Amino acid sequence: MLFNGIYTPVITPFSEDMSINFDAYSQQVAYLASAGVHGLMIGGTTGEYYVESIQERIQLLKTARDVAGKDIQIIFGTGSTDPRVSVELAAAAADNGADCVLIGTPPYSLPTQQELADFALAVDKAAGLPVMLYNYPDRMGINMEAEFFERVFDASENFVAIKESSGDINRLHLLLNQYPELQTACGMDDQALEFFAWGAKGWVCAGSNFLPAEHIALYQACVVENDFNKGRKIMAAMMPLMHVLEQGGKFIQSVKSGVSLAGRQGGLVRPPLQGLAATEEQVLAEVIQVLKNRVAEIVAG
């Protein structure tokens, strides 16, 4: 299974009563499919999986598959602080439309590399699908290291990709040089150009929830056209957005506001998160408009 292109970790719009607005969610999935993204990630951090029940997460997967159709790849997140929940979600993945499962380290537990490998293999066994690993030490507490890779590769052929979100450029070098059989996807938005330059072909990017064409443009320039002069220009145009999304710890809120600014319903966030202030929304709107105009100019030549 190849992971080439733009993969959108889909938001979950919540209504005033904090229930999932499945109409808005379906509209968002349909929009992304029609916009040409190469895959969807359901149940990722951007989708606020950590405040959703098992039943809600499975229903989000089923809905995404029903709306998007059979031709787009869907990665289903199995993240949880409880490994038993991850196994349960993995077991439900294939029956409800997933093509692949995302396996990350259970937060807060700080397992050894052997313990982490045993956990990943248990989730893999329950799913029986291709696996994308998720390395995000800032949220999970540890990195996936050599011992982990050796153990899972020796035991299963399903481990085919990794979303690398450490922010450590040395990890990118290590993965692409020492584990070429593992497809490395960018999970750190401000490093997308570097990932593509080193040979990565996939980018899991939350901003594609509201700017899919612009994210696809960077992939097209770097991976398809091998035009890194154009790629650098597009990336430079996107950097102010990366800054706005990351500042102040309001990443998910900003992504949802971006969706609403684009004319769809981003919905509310569930606590403990809170929405953007009006001034923050205005700054985001201005950055988005400038970005769109600049990327359009670059693509037009």
C-alpha positions as CSV (number, residue, x, y, z in Angstrom):
1,M,0.0,0.0,0.0
2,L,1.4,3.4,-1.0
3,F,1.0,6.6,0.9
4,N,1.7,9.2,-1.8
5,G,0.1,12.7,-1.6
6,I,-1.9,14.7,0.8
7,Y,-3.7,13.0,3.7
8,T,-6.2,15.1,5.7
9,P,-6.8,14.3,9.4
10,V,-10.5,15.2,9.3
11,I,-12.0,17.5,12.0
12,T,-15.0,16.4,14.0
13,P,-17.6,19.3,14.1
14,F,-19.4,19.5,17.4
15,S,-22.8,21.2,17.9
16,E,-23.8,23.5,20.8
17,D,-24.8,20.5,22.9
18,M,-21.4,18.9,22.2
19,S,-22.9,16.1,20.1
20,I,-21.2,15.3,16.7
21,N,-22.8,17.2,13.9
22,F,-22.7,14.4,11.3
23,D,-24.3,16.5,8.6
24,A,-21.4,19.0,8.8
25,Y,-18.9,16.2,9.1
26,S,-20.3,14.5,6.0
27,Q,-20.2,17.8,4.1
28,Q,-16.5,18.2,5.1
29,V,-15.6,14.6,4.0
30,A,-17.4,15.1,0.7
31,Y,-15.6,18.4,0.1
32,L,-12.2,16.8,0.8
33,A,-12.9,13.9,-1.5
34,S,-14.0,16.2,-4.3
35,A,-11.0,18.6,-3.7
36,G,-8.6,15.8,-4.6
37,V,-6.8,14.9,-1.4
38,H,-5.2,11.5,-1.7
39,G,-6.5,10.1,1.6
40,L,-8.4,10.8,4.9
41,M,-7.3,10.1,8.4
42,I,-10.2,9.5,10.7
43,G,-9.8,9.5,14.4
44,G,-6.5,11.5,14.6
45,T,-5.6,14.2,17.0
46,T,-7.1,16.8,14.8
47,G,-10.3,14.9,15.0
48,E,-10.3,15.1,18.8
49,Y,-10.4,11.4,19.2
50,Y,-9.4,11.7,22.9
51,V,-12.8,13.1,23.8
52,E,-14.8,10.7,21.8
53,S,-16.3,7.3,22.7
54,I,-15.5,4.1,20.9
55,Q,-18.9,4.1,19.3
56,E,-18.5,7.7,18.1
57,R,-15.2,6.9,16.5
58,I,-16.4,3.9,14.7
59,Q,-19.4,5.8,13.4
60,L,-17.2,8.6,12.1
61,L,-15.2,5.9,10.2
62,K,-18.4,4.4,8.7
63,T,-19.8,7.8,7.7
64,A,-16.5,8.8,6.1
65,R,-16.4,5.6,4.0
66,D,-20.1,5.9,3.0
67,V,-19.7,9.6,2.0
68,A,-16.3,9.4,0.3
69,G,-16.8,6.2,-1.6
70,K,-14.5,3.3,-2.1
71,D,-11.7,5.0,-4.2
72,I,-10.1,7.2,-1.5
73,Q,-7.7,5.7,1.1
74,I,-8.9,5.9,4.7
75,I,-6.5,5.6,7.7
76,F,-8.3,4.9,11.0
77,G,-6.7,6.1,14.2
78,T,-6.5,3.7,17.1
79,G,-5.0,6.0,19.6
80,S,-6.0,5.7,23.3
81,T,-4.5,5.8,26.8
82,D,-6.0,2.3,27.2
83,P,-4.4,-0.4,24.9
84,R,-7.6,-2.4,25.2
85,V,-9.5,0.4,23.4
86,S,-6.9,0.5,20.7
87,V,-7.3,-3.2,20.1
88,E,-11.1,-2.9,20.0
89,L,-10.9,-0.1,17.5
90,A,-8.4,-2.0,15.4
91,A,-10.7,-5.0,15.3
92,A,-13.5,-2.8,14.0
93,A,-11.4,-1.0,11.4
94,A,-11.7,-3.3,8.4
95,D,-15.4,-4.1,8.9
96,N,-16.2,-0.4,8.9
97,G,-14.2,0.7,5.8
98,A,-10.7,1.4,6.9
99,D,-7.8,0.6,4.5
100,C,-5.1,1.1,7.2
101,V,-4.8,1.7,10.9
102,L,-2.7,4.3,12.7
103,I,-0.8,3.1,15.7
104,G,0.8,5.4,18.2
105,T,2.3,5.1,21.6
106,P,-0.3,5.1,24.4
107,P,0.2,8.5,26.1
108,Y,1.5,8.8,29.6
109,S,2.5,5.1,30.0
110,L,6.1,5.5,28.8
111,P,6.6,1.9,27.7
112,T,9.9,0.4,27.0
113,Q,10.7,-0.3,23.3
114,Q,9.8,-4.0,23.9
115,E,6.5,-3.1,25.6
116,L,5.7,-0.7,22.8
117,A,6.4,-3.3,20.2
118,D,4.2,-5.9,21.9
119,F,1.4,-3.4,22.1
120,A,1.8,-2.4,18.4
121,L,1.8,-6.1,17.4
122,A,-1.4,-6.7,19.4
123,V,-3.2,-3.9,17.6
124,D,-1.8,-5.1,14.3
125,K,-3.1,-8.6,14.9
126,A,-6.6,-7.3,15.7
127,A,-6.7,-5.2,12.6
128,G,-5.1,-7.4,10.0
129,L,-4.5,-4.3,7.8
130,P,-1.6,-2.2,6.7
131,V,-0.2,-0.1,9.6
132,M,1.0,3.5,9.6
133,L,3.0,4.1,12.8
134,Y,2.7,7.5,14.6
135,N,5.8,8.9,16.2
136,Y,4.9,12.0,18.3
137,P,7.1,12.2,21.4
138,D,5.8,15.6,22.5
139,R,2.4,14.0,23.1
140,M,3.3,10.4,23.7
141,G,6.5,10.8,25.8
142,I,8.9,8.6,23.9
143,N,10.3,7.9,20.4
144,M,10.0,4.7,18.4
145,E,13.6,3.5,18.3
146,A,15.7,0.8,16.6
147,E,14.7,-2.0,19.0
148,F,11.0,-1.2,18.4
149,F,11.4,-1.3,14.6
150,E,13.4,-4.5,14.7
151,R,10.8,-6.3,16.8
152,V,7.7,-5.3,14.7
153,F,9.4,-5.8,11.3
154,D,10.5,-9.3,12.4
155,A,7.0,-10.2,13.5
156,S,4.7,-8.7,10.8
157,E,4.8,-7.4,7.3
158,N,1.9,-5.0,7.9
159,F,4.1,-2.1,9.2
160,V,4.5,-0.2,6.0
161,A,4.6,3.5,6.9
162,I,5.2,6.1,9.7
163,K,3.9,9.5,10.3
164,E,6.9,11.3,11.8
165,S,5.9,14.2,14.0
166,S,8.9,14.6,16.3
167,G,10.2,17.8,14.7
168,D,13.7,16.4,14.8
169,I,15.2,16.5,11.4
170,N,17.7,13.9,12.4
171,R,14.8,11.4,12.7
172,L,13.9,12.1,9.1
173,H,17.5,11.3,8.0
174,L,17.5,8.1,10.1
175,L,14.2,6.8,8.9
176,L,14.8,7.4,5.2
177,N,18.4,6.1,5.3
178,Q,18.1,3.2,7.7
179,Y,14.5,2.1,7.1
180,P,13.8,2.6,3.3
181,E,11.2,0.0,3.4
182,L,9.1,2.1,5.8
183,Q,7.3,4.9,3.9
184,T,7.9,8.1,5.9
185,A,5.1,10.7,5.8
186,C,5.5,14.2,7.1
187,G,3.7,14.9,10.3
188,M,5.3,18.2,11.1
189,D,3.8,20.8,8.8
190,D,6.7,23.3,8.8
191,Q,9.1,20.6,7.7
192,A,7.1,19.5,4.6
193,L,9.6,20.8,2.2
194,E,12.5,19.1,3.9
195,F,10.6,15.8,4.0
196,F,9.9,16.0,0.3
197,A,13.5,17.0,-0.5
198,W,14.7,13.8,1.3
199,G,12.4,11.6,-0.7
200,A,9.2,11.4,1.4
201,K,6.1,11.3,-0.7
202,G,3.3,11.7,1.8
203,W,2.1,14.6,4.0
204,V,-0.5,14.3,6.8
205,C,-1.5,17.9,7.1
206,A,-4.4,19.4,9.2
207,G,-4.4,22.6,7.2
208,S,-5.7,20.7,4.2
209,N,-9.0,20.6,5.9
210,F,-9.5,24.1,4.6
211,L,-6.7,24.7,2.1
212,P,-6.5,21.4,0.2
213,A,-5.5,22.9,-3.2
214,E,-2.6,24.8,-1.7
215,H,-1.3,21.7,0.1
216,I,-1.7,19.6,-3.0
217,A,0.3,22.4,-4.9
218,L,3.3,21.8,-2.7
219,Y,3.1,18.1,-3.2
220,Q,2.7,18.5,-6.9
221,A,5.7,20.8,-7.2
222,C,8.1,18.8,-5.0
223,V,7.1,15.2,-5.6
224,V,5.4,15.1,-9.0
225,E,7.3,17.9,-10.8
226,N,10.5,17.7,-8.8
227,D,10.6,21.5,-9.0
228,F,12.0,22.6,-5.6
229,N,12.4,26.2,-6.7
230,K,8.6,26.4,-7.0
231,G,8.3,24.2,-3.9
232,R,10.3,26.7,-1.8
233,K,8.2,29.6,-3.0
234,I,5.0,27.7,-2.0
235,M,6.4,26.7,1.3
236,A,7.5,30.3,2.0
237,A,3.9,31.4,1.3
238,M,2.6,28.8,3.7
239,M,4.9,29.5,6.6
240,P,2.8,32.3,8.1
241,L,-0.1,29.9,8.4
242,M,2.1,27.4,10.1
243,H,3.0,30.0,12.6
244,V,-0.6,31.0,13.3
245,L,-1.8,27.4,13.7
246,E,0.9,26.6,16.2
247,Q,1.0,29.8,18.3
248,G,-0.9,29.9,21.5
249,G,-1.7,26.2,21.7
250,K,-4.9,26.6,19.6
251,F,-4.1,24.3,16.7
252,I,-7.3,22.4,16.4
253,Q,-9.4,25.5,17.1
254,S,-7.6,27.3,14.3
255,V,-8.2,24.4,11.8
256,K,-11.9,24.4,12.6
257,S,-12.1,28.1,12.2
258,G,-10.4,27.8,8.9
259,V,-13.1,25.3,7.8
260,S,-15.8,27.8,8.9
261,L,-14.1,30.7,7.1
262,A,-14.1,28.6,4.0
263,G,-17.9,28.4,4.2
264,R,-18.5,25.0,5.8
265,Q,-19.3,24.2,9.5
266,G,-16.1,23.6,11.5
267,G,-18.2,23.3,14.6
268,L,-17.2,23.7,18.2
269,V,-14.4,22.0,20.1
270,R,-15.0,19.8,23.1
271,P,-13.6,20.8,26.5
272,P,-11.0,21.2,27.7
273,L,-10.4,23.2,24.5
274,Q,-12.1,26.5,23.8
275,G,-12.6,28.4,20.6
276,L,-10.7,31.3,19.1
277,A,-11.3,34.9,20.1
278,A,-12.6,37.2,17.4
279,T,-9.3,38.9,17.0
280,E,-7.6,35.5,16.5
281,E,-10.1,34.6,13.9
282,Q,-9.5,37.8,12.1
283,V,-5.7,37.2,12.0
284,L,-6.3,33.7,10.7
285,A,-8.6,35.0,8.0
286,E,-6.1,37.5,6.8
287,V,-3.2,35.0,6.7
288,I,-5.4,32.5,4.8
289,Q,-6.3,35.1,2.1
290,V,-2.7,36.2,1.6
291,L,-1.6,32.6,1.3
292,K,-4.3,31.7,-1.2
293,N,-3.4,34.7,-3.4
294,R,0.3,34.1,-3.2
295,V,0.1,30.3,-4.0
296,A,-2.3,31.0,-6.9
297,E,0.3,33.4,-8.3
298,I,3.1,30.9,-8.0
299,V,1.2,28.0,-9.6
300,A,0.1,30.3,-12.4
301,G,3.7,31.1,-13.1
